[in-house]
Amino acid sequence: MFLKVISPEKVLYQGEVSLVQMPGKMGSFEILKNHAPLVALLEQGKVKIIDASRNTIMLDISPGVVHVRDNRIVIATEK
């Protein structure tokens, strides 16, 4: 899967990943390969990313939205 995390100022992360866990408005949830299409609101918190090399990356985000479709994930944050 390909993940891109963007803020109004810059790209915070982009690359191939195997798992993304994020702070949803209704609670934490994960995205794995071949996830159904989704648009969801995100709260401020930490995004856990497991990249293609199995490294774990923790990224702080402000509130925003996530869009998932065809193994592409875009997280857009407010700050």
N, CA, C and O atoms as a CHARMM CRD file, in Angstrom:
* protein
*
  316
    1    1 MET  N      0.85600  -1.17300   0.00000 PROA 1      0.00000
    2    1 MET  CA     0.00000   0.00000   0.00000 PROA 1      0.00000
    3    1 MET  C      0.89500   1.22700   0.00000 PROA 1      0.00000
    4    1 MET  O      2.04100   1.18700   0.44800 PROA 1      0.00000
    5    2 PHE  N      0.34400   2.31300  -0.51300 PROA 2      0.00000
    6    2 PHE  CA     1.08800   3.56900  -0.51800 PROA 2      0.00000
    7    2 PHE  C      0.39100   4.55000   0.41300 PROA 2      0.00000
    8    2 PHE  O     -0.81900   4.75400   0.31800 PROA 2      0.00000
    9    3 LEU  N      1.16200   5.16000   1.31500 PROA 3      0.00000
   10    3 LEU  CA     0.64100   6.13100   2.27600 PROA 3      0.00000
   11    3 LEU  C      1.26300   7.48800   2.02200 PROA 3      0.00000
   12    3 LEU  O      2.46600   7.61000   1.78900 PROA 3      0.00000
   13    4 LYS  N      0.41100   8.51300   2.07200 PROA 4      0.00000
   14    4 LYS  CA     0.88300   9.89500   2.01000 PROA 4      0.00000
   15    4 LYS  C      0.18200  10.66000   3.12500 PROA 4      0.00000
   16    4 LYS  O     -1.04500  10.65400   3.21800 PROA 4      0.00000
   17    5 VAL  N      0.97800  11.32500   3.97500 PROA 5      0.00000
   18    5 VAL  CA     0.44800  12.14700   5.06100 PROA 5      0.00000
   19    5 VAL  C      0.84100  13.58000   4.75300 PROA 5      0.00000
   20    5 VAL  O      2.02300  13.90400   4.64000 PROA 5      0.00000
   21    6 ILE  N     -0.17800  14.44600   4.61700 PROA 6      0.00000
   22    6 ILE  CA     0.08900  15.82800   4.22700 PROA 6      0.00000
   23    6 ILE  C     -0.55000  16.81600   5.19900 PROA 6      0.00000
   24    6 ILE  O     -1.59400  16.55300   5.79600 PROA 6      0.00000
   25    7 SER  N      0.11700  17.96500   5.33500 PROA 7      0.00000
   26    7 SER  CA    -0.43700  19.10100   6.06300 PROA 7      0.00000
   27    7 SER  C     -0.51700  20.23800   5.04400 PROA 7      0.00000
   28    7 SER  O     -0.02700  20.08900   3.92500 PROA 7      0.00000
   29    8 PRO  N     -1.12300  21.36700   5.40900 PROA 8      0.00000
   30    8 PRO  CA    -1.16100  22.47900   4.45400 PROA 8      0.00000
   31    8 PRO  C      0.22400  22.97500   4.03600 PROA 8      0.00000
   32    8 PRO  O      0.38200  23.53700   2.95200 PROA 8      0.00000
   33    9 GLU  N      1.22600  22.76700   4.89400 PROA 9      0.00000
   34    9 GLU  CA     2.56300  23.28100   4.61000 PROA 9      0.00000
   35    9 GLU  C      3.49200  22.30400   3.89400 PROA 9      0.00000
   36    9 GLU  O      4.33300  22.71500   3.09500 PROA 9      0.00000
   37   10 LYS  N      3.33700  20.98500   4.18600 PROA 10     0.00000
   38   10 LYS  CA     4.32100  20.04200   3.65200 PROA 10     0.00000
   39   10 LYS  C      3.81900  18.60500   3.68400 PROA 10     0.00000
   40   10 LYS  O      2.77900  18.30200   4.26800 PROA 10     0.00000
   41   11 VAL  N      4.58100  17.73400   3.04500 PROA 11     0.00000
   42   11 VAL  CA     4.34500  16.29400   3.11000 PROA 11     0.00000
   43   11 VAL  C      5.06800  15.78300   4.35500 PROA 11     0.00000
   44   11 VAL  O      6.28100  15.94500   4.48500 PROA 11     0.00000
   45   12 LEU  N      4.31800  15.16600   5.27000 PROA 12     0.00000
   46   12 LEU  CA     4.89400  14.66600   6.51400 PROA 12     0.00000
   47   12 LEU  C      5.47600  13.26700   6.36000 PROA 12     0.00000
   48   12 LEU  O      6.43700  12.91200   7.04300 PROA 12     0.00000
   49   13 TYR  N      4.89500  12.46800   5.45900 PROA 13     0.00000
   50   13 TYR  CA     5.38000  11.11300   5.20400 PROA 13     0.00000
   51   13 TYR  C      4.81300  10.64900   3.86800 PROA 13     0.00000
   52   13 TYR  O      3.68200  10.97800   3.51000 PROA 13     0.00000
   53   14 GLN  N      5.61400   9.88400   3.14400 PROA 14     0.00000
   54   14 GLN  CA     5.08400   9.17400   1.98600 PROA 14     0.00000
   55   14 GLN  C      5.95000   7.95900   1.71300 PROA 14     0.00000
   56   14 GLN  O      7.17600   8.01600   1.80600 PROA 14     0.00000
   57   15 GLY  N      5.28800   6.85500   1.37200 PROA 15     0.00000
   58   15 GLY  CA     6.02900   5.64700   1.07900 PROA 15     0.00000
   59   15 GLY  C      5.15700   4.41100   1.16400 PROA 15     0.00000
   60   15 GLY  O      3.98000   4.48400   1.51500 PROA 15     0.00000
   61   16 GLU  N      5.75400   3.27600   0.83600 PROA 16     0.00000
   62   16 GLU  CA     5.06700   1.98900   0.88900 PROA 16     0.00000
   63   16 GLU  C      4.96900   1.52700   2.33600 PROA 16     0.00000
   64   16 GLU  O      5.93300   1.62900   3.09500 PROA 16     0.00000
   65   17 VAL  N      3.80400   1.01800   2.71100 PROA 17     0.00000
   66   17 VAL  CA     3.55800   0.56700   4.08000 PROA 17     0.00000
   67   17 VAL  C      2.80800  -0.76200   4.07000 PROA 17     0.00000
   68   17 VAL  O      2.20200  -1.14100   3.06800 PROA 17     0.00000
   69   18 SER  N      2.86100  -1.45900   5.19800 PROA 18     0.00000
   70   18 SER  CA     2.08200  -2.68900   5.32400 PROA 18     0.00000
   71   18 SER  C      0.92400  -2.52900   6.30200 PROA 18     0.00000
   72   18 SER  O     -0.02700  -3.31100   6.27400 PROA 18     0.00000
   73   19 LEU  N      1.00100  -1.50500   7.17800 PROA 19     0.00000
   74   19 LEU  CA    -0.06700  -1.25400   8.14500 PROA 19     0.00000
   75   19 LEU  C     -0.04600   0.20800   8.55900 PROA 19     0.00000
   76   19 LEU  O      1.01800   0.81200   8.70000 PROA 19     0.00000
   77   20 VAL  N     -1.24000   0.77200   8.75400 PROA 20     0.00000
   78   20 VAL  CA    -1.37100   2.13000   9.29000 PROA 20     0.00000
   79   20 VAL  C     -2.46100   2.08500  10.35400 PROA 20     0.00000
   80   20 VAL  O     -3.58000   1.64400  10.09200 PROA 20     0.00000
   81   21 GLN  N     -2.12400   2.54600  11.56000 PROA 21     0.00000
   82   21 GLN  CA    -3.09600   2.64300  12.64700 PROA 21     0.00000
   83   21 GLN  C     -3.24600   4.11900  12.97800 PROA 21     0.00000
   84   21 GLN  O     -2.25100   4.82700  13.12800 PROA 21     0.00000
   85   22 MET  N     -4.49100   4.58900  13.09400 PROA 22     0.00000
   86   22 MET  CA    -4.71300   6.01900  13.29400 PROA 22     0.00000
   87   22 MET  C     -5.83200   6.29900  14.28400 PROA 22     0.00000
   88   22 MET  O     -6.66900   5.43500  14.54800 PROA 22     0.00000
   89   23 PRO  N     -5.84300   7.53600  14.84400 PROA 23     0.00000
   90   23 PRO  CA    -6.84400   7.91900  15.84000 PROA 23     0.00000
   91   23 PRO  C     -8.11700   8.46400  15.19100 PROA 23     0.00000
   92   23 PRO  O     -8.20900   9.65800  14.90700 PROA 23     0.00000
   93   24 GLY  N     -9.07700   7.60600  14.96100 PROA 24     0.00000
   94   24 GLY  CA   -10.34100   8.02700  14.36400 PROA 24     0.00000
   95   24 GLY  C    -11.23100   8.75100  15.35700 PROA 24     0.00000
   96   24 GLY  O    -11.04300   8.65300  16.57000 PROA 24     0.00000
   97   25 LYS  N    -12.17800   9.46200  14.83900 PROA 25     0.00000
   98   25 LYS  CA   -13.13300  10.20700  15.67400 PROA 25     0.00000
   99   25 LYS  C    -13.90200   9.27300  16.61300 PROA 25     0.00000
  100   25 LYS  O    -14.25500   9.66300  17.72600 PROA 25     0.00000
  101   26 MET  N    -14.16200   8.03400  16.16300 PROA 26     0.00000
  102   26 MET  CA   -14.90400   7.05100  16.95800 PROA 26     0.00000
  103   26 MET  C    -13.97900   6.02900  17.61300 PROA 26     0.00000
  104   26 MET  O    -14.45200   5.04300  18.17700 PROA 26     0.00000
  105   27 GLY  N    -12.66400   6.25200  17.54400 PROA 27     0.00000
  106   27 GLY  CA   -11.70900   5.32800  18.13600 PROA 27     0.00000
  107   27 GLY  C    -10.61500   4.95600  17.15600 PROA 27     0.00000
  108   27 GLY  O    -10.70600   5.24600  15.96300 PROA 27     0.00000
  109   28 SER  N     -9.59400   4.32000  17.66300 PROA 28     0.00000
  110   28 SER  CA    -8.45300   3.92800  16.84300 PROA 28     0.00000
  111   28 SER  C     -8.84300   2.81000  15.86900 PROA 28     0.00000
  112   28 SER  O     -9.65000   1.94300  16.20300 PROA 28     0.00000
  113   29 PHE  N     -8.26400   2.83900  14.66700 PROA 29     0.00000
  114   29 PHE  CA    -8.50600   1.77300  13.69200 PROA 29     0.00000
  115   29 PHE  C     -7.28700   1.58800  12.80600 PROA 29     0.00000
  116   29 PHE  O     -6.41900   2.45700  12.72500 PROA 29     0.00000
  117   30 GLU  N     -7.23900   0.42800  12.13600 PROA 30     0.00000
  118   30 GLU  CA    -6.10300   0.08000  11.29000 PROA 30     0.00000
  119   30 GLU  C     -6.53400  -0.11400   9.84600 PROA 30     0.00000
  120   30 GLU  O     -7.67200  -0.48600   9.55900 PROA 30     0.00000
  121   31 ILE  N     -5.60100   0.14600   8.95100 PROA 31     0.00000
  122   31 ILE  CA    -5.79000  -0.11100   7.53600 PROA 31     0.00000
  123   31 ILE  C     -4.73700  -1.13000   7.10900 PROA 31     0.00000
  124   31 ILE  O     -3.54400  -0.93100   7.33700 PROA 31     0.00000
  125   32 LEU  N     -5.17400  -2.20200   6.49900 PROA 32     0.00000
  126   32 LEU  CA    -4.29400  -3.22000   5.94100 PROA 32     0.00000
  127   32 LEU  C     -4.53300  -3.29800   4.43600 PROA 32     0.00000
  128   32 LEU  O     -5.46700  -2.68800   3.91700 PROA 32     0.00000
  129   33 LYS  N     -3.69800  -4.04100   3.75300 PROA 33     0.00000
  130   33 LYS  CA    -3.81100  -4.18600   2.29300 PROA 33     0.00000
  131   33 LYS  C     -5.21200  -4.65300   1.89200 PROA 33     0.00000
  132   33 LYS  O     -5.81500  -5.48900   2.56500 PROA 33     0.00000
  133   34 ASN  N     -5.71500  -4.10400   0.79500 PROA 34     0.00000
  134   34 ASN  CA    -7.02300  -4.42800   0.21600 PROA 34     0.00000
  135   34 ASN  C     -8.20800  -4.01600   1.10100 PROA 34     0.00000
  136   34 ASN  O     -9.27500  -4.62600   1.03700 PROA 34     0.00000
  137   35 HSD  N     -8.01600  -2.98700   1.91700 PROA 35     0.00000
  138   35 HSD  CA    -9.10300  -2.45700   2.74800 PROA 35     0.00000
  139   35 HSD  C    -10.18300  -1.87200   1.84100 PROA 35     0.00000
  140   35 HSD  O     -9.88400  -1.36000   0.76200 PROA 35     0.00000
  141   36 ALA  N    -11.41400  -1.94900   2.27300 PROA 36     0.00000
  142   36 ALA  CA   -12.52600  -1.34900   1.53300 PROA 36     0.00000
  143   36 ALA  C    -12.33600   0.17000   1.46000 PROA 36     0.00000
  144   36 ALA  O    -11.70600   0.75300   2.34200 PROA 36     0.00000
  145   37 PRO  N    -12.87000   0.81200   0.42300 PROA 37     0.00000
  146   37 PRO  CA   -12.79500   2.27800   0.33600 PROA 37     0.00000
  147   37 PRO  C    -13.38900   2.91300   1.59900 PROA 37     0.00000
  148   37 PRO  O    -14.36400   2.42100   2.16600 PROA 37     0.00000
  149   38 LEU  N    -12.76700   4.02700   2.02000 PROA 38     0.00000
  150   38 LEU  CA   -13.14600   4.63500   3.28200 PROA 38     0.00000
  151   38 LEU  C    -12.77400   6.10800   3.29300 PROA 38     0.00000
  152   38 LEU  O    -11.73000   6.49900   2.77200 PROA 38     0.00000
  153   39 VAL  N    -13.63700   6.92100   3.89300 PROA 39     0.00000
  154   39 VAL  CA   -13.31700   8.30100   4.24400 PROA 39     0.00000
  155   39 VAL  C    -13.72800   8.44600   5.70100 PROA 39     0.00000
  156   39 VAL  O    -14.86000   8.12500   6.06400 PROA 39     0.00000
  157   40 ALA  N    -12.79900   8.93600   6.55200 PROA 40     0.00000
  158   40 ALA  CA   -13.09200   9.03400   7.98100 PROA 40     0.00000
  159   40 ALA  C    -12.42200  10.27500   8.57300 PROA 40     0.00000
  160   40 ALA  O    -11.39900  10.74700   8.07800 PROA 40     0.00000
  161   41 LEU  N    -13.03000  10.79100   9.64900 PROA 41     0.00000
  162   41 LEU  CA   -12.46400  11.91500  10.39200 PROA 41     0.00000
  163   41 LEU  C    -11.43100  11.38800  11.38600 PROA 41     0.00000
  164   41 LEU  O    -11.61000  10.32800  11.98500 PROA 41     0.00000
  165   42 LEU  N    -10.35100  12.14800  11.54900 PROA 42     0.00000
  166   42 LEU  CA    -9.29600  11.77700  12.48600 PROA 42     0.00000
  167   42 LEU  C     -9.16800  12.83500  13.56900 PROA 42     0.00000
  168   42 LEU  O     -9.39400  14.02200  13.33200 PROA 42     0.00000
  169   43 GLU  N     -8.80300  12.38300  14.75700 PROA 43     0.00000
  170   43 GLU  CA    -8.53200  13.29300  15.86400 PROA 43     0.00000
  171   43 GLU  C     -7.02800  13.48500  15.99800 PROA 43     0.00000
  172   43 GLU  O     -6.23600  12.75600  15.40200 PROA 43     0.00000
  173   44 GLN  N     -6.65600  14.47200  16.78600 PROA 44     0.00000
  174   44 GLN  CA    -5.24200  14.66700  17.08800 PROA 44     0.00000
  175   44 GLN  C     -4.72300  13.43500  17.81600 PROA 44     0.00000
  176   44 GLN  O     -5.40000  12.88800  18.68700 PROA 44     0.00000
  177   45 GLY  N     -3.52900  13.00600  17.45900 PROA 45     0.00000
  178   45 GLY  CA    -2.95200  11.83700  18.11400 PROA 45     0.00000
  179   45 GLY  C     -1.78300  11.28700  17.32400 PROA 45     0.00000
  180   45 GLY  O     -1.14800  12.00300  16.54900 PROA 45     0.00000
  181   46 LYS  N     -1.50800  10.02400  17.52200 PROA 46     0.00000
  182   46 LYS  CA    -0.37800   9.37300  16.87300 PROA 46     0.00000
  183   46 LYS  C     -0.84400   8.40900  15.78800 PROA 46     0.00000
  184   46 LYS  O     -1.81200   7.67000  15.96700 PROA 46     0.00000
  185   47 VAL  N     -0.14100   8.43000  14.66700 PROA 47     0.00000
  186   47 VAL  CA    -0.34900   7.45600  13.59700 PROA 47     0.00000
  187   47 VAL  C      0.81100   6.47100  13.69100 PROA 47     0.00000
  188   47 VAL  O      1.97800   6.86400  13.69000 PROA 47     0.00000
  189   48 LYS  N      0.47500   5.19400  13.77200 PROA 48     0.00000
  190   48 LYS  CA     1.49300   4.13700  13.78100 PROA 48     0.00000
  191   48 LYS  C      1.60600   3.60400  12.35800 PROA 48     0.00000
  192   48 LYS  O      0.62100   3.17000  11.76200 PROA 48     0.00000
  193   49 ILE  N      2.80900   3.64400  11.83100 PROA 49     0.00000
  194   49 ILE  CA     3.07300   3.19700  10.47000 PROA 49     0.00000
  195   49 ILE  C      4.07300   2.05200  10.53300 PROA 49     0.00000
  196   49 ILE  O      5.12200   2.17200  11.16700 PROA 49     0.00000
  197   50 ILE  N      3.75400   0.95100   9.88100 PROA 50     0.00000
  198   50 ILE  CA     4.73600  -0.11300   9.69000 PROA 50     0.00000
  199   50 ILE  C      5.07200  -0.09500   8.21100 PROA 50     0.00000
  200   50 ILE  O      4.23100  -0.39300   7.36400 PROA 50     0.00000
  201   51 ASP  N      6.31300   0.25900   7.91300 PROA 51     0.00000
  202   51 ASP  CA     6.70400   0.42500   6.51300 PROA 51     0.00000
  203   51 ASP  C      7.03100  -0.92000   5.85800 PROA 51     0.00000
  204   51 ASP  O      6.96200  -1.97000   6.49800 PROA 51     0.00000
  205   52 ALA  N      7.38100  -0.86800   4.59100 PROA 52     0.00000
  206   52 ALA  CA     7.63900  -2.08500   3.82000 PROA 52     0.00000
  207   52 ALA  C      8.80600  -2.89200   4.36700 PROA 52     0.00000
  208   52 ALA  O      8.88300  -4.09800   4.13100 PROA 52     0.00000
  209   53 SER  N      9.72100  -2.24600   5.09800 PROA 53     0.00000
  210   53 SER  CA    10.87300  -2.92900   5.70600 PROA 53     0.00000
  211   53 SER  C     10.57700  -3.39300   7.12500 PROA 53     0.00000
  212   53 SER  O     11.47900  -3.85000   7.82700 PROA 53     0.00000
  213   54 ARG  N      9.31900  -3.28200   7.55800 PROA 54     0.00000
  214   54 ARG  CA     8.87100  -3.67900   8.89100 PROA 54     0.00000
  215   54 ARG  C      9.36300  -2.76300  10.01400 PROA 54     0.00000
  216   54 ARG  O      9.36900  -3.15800  11.18000 PROA 54     0.00000
  217   55 ASN  N      9.77500  -1.54200   9.66300 PROA 55     0.00000
  218   55 ASN  CA    10.13000  -0.54100  10.66700 PROA 55     0.00000
  219   55 ASN  C      8.85600   0.10900  11.18000 PROA 55     0.00000
  220   55 ASN  O      7.91700   0.32500  10.41400 PROA 55     0.00000
  221   56 THR  N      8.81700   0.42200  12.46600 PROA 56     0.00000
  222   56 THR  CA     7.66500   1.10300  13.04900 PROA 56     0.00000
  223   56 THR  C      7.98000   2.58900  13.18300 PROA 56     0.00000
  224   56 THR  O      9.01300   2.97200  13.73200 PROA 56     0.00000
  225   57 ILE  N      7.08000   3.41000  12.67400 PROA 57     0.00000
  226   57 ILE  CA     7.22400   4.86500  12.71300 PROA 57     0.00000
  227   57 ILE  C      5.99900   5.42300  13.42000 PROA 57     0.00000
  228   57 ILE  O      4.86800   5.06900  13.08700 PROA 57     0.00000
  229   58 MET  N      6.22400   6.29500  14.39400 PROA 58     0.00000
  230   58 MET  CA     5.12000   6.96700  15.08800 PROA 58     0.00000
  231   58 MET  C      5.13000   8.43400  14.65100 PROA 58     0.00000
  232   58 MET  O      6.15500   9.11200  14.73000 PROA 58     0.00000
  233   59 LEU  N      3.97900   8.90500  14.19300 PROA 59     0.00000
  234   59 LEU  CA     3.87400  10.25600  13.65700 PROA 59     0.00000
  235   59 LEU  C      2.74700  10.98500  14.37800 PROA 59     0.00000
  236   59 LEU  O      1.61600  10.49900  14.40600 PROA 59     0.00000
  237   60 ASP  N      3.04000  12.14600  14.96300 PROA 60     0.00000
  238   60 ASP  CA     2.00900  12.96700  15.60800 PROA 60     0.00000
  239   60 ASP  C      1.25700  13.74000  14.53300 PROA 60     0.00000
  240   60 ASP  O      1.86200  14.34400  13.64700 PROA 60     0.00000
  241   61 ILE  N     -0.08100  13.71400  14.62200 PROA 61     0.00000
  242   61 ILE  CA    -0.89400  14.47700  13.66500 PROA 61     0.00000
  243   61 ILE  C     -1.90100  15.34100  14.41400 PROA 61     0.00000
  244   61 ILE  O     -2.25600  15.06500  15.56000 PROA 61     0.00000
  245   62 SER  N     -2.34600  16.38800  13.73800 PROA 62     0.00000
  246   62 SER  CA    -3.45200  17.20200  14.21900 PROA 62     0.00000
  247   62 SER  C     -4.73200  16.61300  13.61300 PROA 62     0.00000
  248   62 SER  O     -4.65100  15.70200  12.78900 PROA 62     0.00000
  249   63 PRO  N     -5.90800  17.11200  14.00500 PROA 63     0.00000
  250   63 PRO  CA    -7.14500  16.58400  13.42300 PROA 63     0.00000
  251   63 PRO  C     -7.12900  16.66600  11.89200 PROA 63     0.00000
  252   63 PRO  O     -6.47200  17.53100  11.31200 PROA 63     0.00000
  253   64 GLY  N     -7.85600  15.76100  11.25700 PROA 64     0.00000
  254   64 GLY  CA    -7.89500  15.75600   9.80000 PROA 64     0.00000
  255   64 GLY  C     -8.82600  14.68800   9.25700 PROA 64     0.00000
  256   64 GLY  O     -9.77800  14.27500   9.91900 PROA 64     0.00000
  257   65 VAL  N     -8.53400  14.24800   8.04200 PROA 65     0.00000
  258   65 VAL  CA    -9.33400  13.21200   7.38500 PROA 65     0.00000
  259   65 VAL  C     -8.39700  12.19400   6.73700 PROA 65     0.00000
  260   65 VAL  O     -7.23800  12.48700   6.44100 PROA 65     0.00000
  261   66 VAL  N     -8.93500  10.98300   6.52600 PROA 66     0.00000
  262   66 VAL  CA    -8.20500   9.94700   5.79900 PROA 66     0.00000
  263   66 VAL  C     -9.08700   9.46200   4.65900 PROA 66     0.00000
  264   66 VAL  O    -10.30300   9.33300   4.80500 PROA 66     0.00000
  265   67 HSD  N     -8.45900   9.19800   3.52900 PROA 67     0.00000
  266   67 HSD  CA    -9.14300   8.65500   2.35900 PROA 67     0.00000
  267   67 HSD  C     -8.39500   7.39300   1.95100 PROA 67     0.00000
  268   67 HSD  O     -7.18000   7.42300   1.75700 PROA 67     0.00000
  269   68 VAL  N     -9.11800   6.28600   1.82000 PROA 68     0.00000
  270   68 VAL  CA    -8.52200   5.00100   1.44400 PROA 68     0.00000
  271   68 VAL  C     -9.23600   4.49000   0.20200 PROA 68     0.00000
  272   68 VAL  O    -10.46500   4.44900   0.14700 PROA 68     0.00000
  273   69 ARG  N     -8.43800   4.09700  -0.80600 PROA 69     0.00000
  274   69 ARG  CA    -9.01600   3.52400  -2.02500 PROA 69     0.00000
  275   69 ARG  C     -7.90400   2.87500  -2.83800 PROA 69     0.00000
  276   69 ARG  O     -6.84000   3.46500  -3.02600 PROA 69     0.00000
  277   70 ASP  N     -8.14800   1.67100  -3.31300 PROA 70     0.00000
  278   70 ASP  CA    -7.21300   0.96200  -4.18800 PROA 70     0.00000
  279   70 ASP  C     -5.79700   0.90300  -3.60600 PROA 70     0.00000
  280   70 ASP  O     -4.82100   1.17300  -4.30500 PROA 70     0.00000
  281   71 ASN  N     -5.69700   0.55000  -2.32200 PROA 71     0.00000
  282   71 ASN  CA    -4.40500   0.42900  -1.63000 PROA 71     0.00000
  283   71 ASN  C     -3.59900   1.72300  -1.62200 PROA 71     0.00000
  284   71 ASN  O     -2.36900   1.69500  -1.56500 PROA 71     0.00000
  285   72 ARG  N     -4.29200   2.85500  -1.67800 PROA 72     0.00000
  286   72 ARG  CA    -3.66600   4.17800  -1.52800 PROA 72     0.00000
  287   72 ARG  C     -4.35400   4.86700  -0.36300 PROA 72     0.00000
  288   72 ARG  O     -5.58200   4.93200  -0.30300 PROA 72     0.00000
  289   73 ILE  N     -3.55800   5.37700   0.55500 PROA 73     0.00000
  290   73 ILE  CA    -4.06900   6.03000   1.75200 PROA 73     0.00000
  291   73 ILE  C     -3.54700   7.45900   1.77000 PROA 73     0.00000
  292   73 ILE  O     -2.34400   7.68600   1.64800 PROA 73     0.00000
  293   74 VAL  N     -4.44600   8.41800   1.92200 PROA 74     0.00000
  294   74 VAL  CA    -4.04100   9.81400   2.04900 PROA 74     0.00000
  295   74 VAL  C     -4.62300  10.34600   3.34500 PROA 74     0.00000
  296   74 VAL  O     -5.83700  10.32800   3.55200 PROA 74     0.00000
  297   75 ILE  N     -3.73600  10.82100   4.21700 PROA 75     0.00000
  298   75 ILE  CA    -4.13700  11.48800   5.45000 PROA 75     0.00000
  299   75 ILE  C     -3.84600  12.96300   5.28100 PROA 75     0.00000
  300   75 ILE  O     -2.70400  13.34600   5.02800 PROA 75     0.00000
  301   76 ALA  N     -4.86900  13.80000   5.41800 PROA 76     0.00000
  302   76 ALA  CA    -4.71000  15.25600   5.32900 PROA 76     0.00000
  303   76 ALA  C     -5.00600  15.84600   6.70300 PROA 76     0.00000
  304   76 ALA  O     -6.10100  15.67600   7.23900 PROA 76     0.00000
  305   77 THR  N     -4.01600  16.54500   7.26900 PROA 77     0.00000
  306   77 THR  CA    -4.15300  17.11100   8.60300 PROA 77     0.00000
  307   77 THR  C     -4.33700  18.62500   8.53900 PROA 77     0.00000
  308   77 THR  O     -4.02400  19.25700   7.53100 PROA 77     0.00000
  309   78 GLU  N     -4.85000  19.19800   9.63000 PROA 78     0.00000
  310   78 GLU  CA    -5.08300  20.64400   9.68100 PROA 78     0.00000
  311   78 GLU  C     -3.79900  21.44200   9.81500 PROA 78     0.00000
  312   78 GLU  O     -3.71300  22.55200   9.29000 PROA 78     0.00000
  313   79 LYS  N     -2.78800  20.90500  10.51100 PROA 79     0.00000
  314   79 LYS  CA    -1.54300  21.64100  10.75300 PROA 79     0.00000
  315   79 LYS  C     -0.34400  20.83200  10.30000 PROA 79     0.00000
  316   79 LYS  O      0.79200  21.28900  10.42500 PROA 79     0.00000
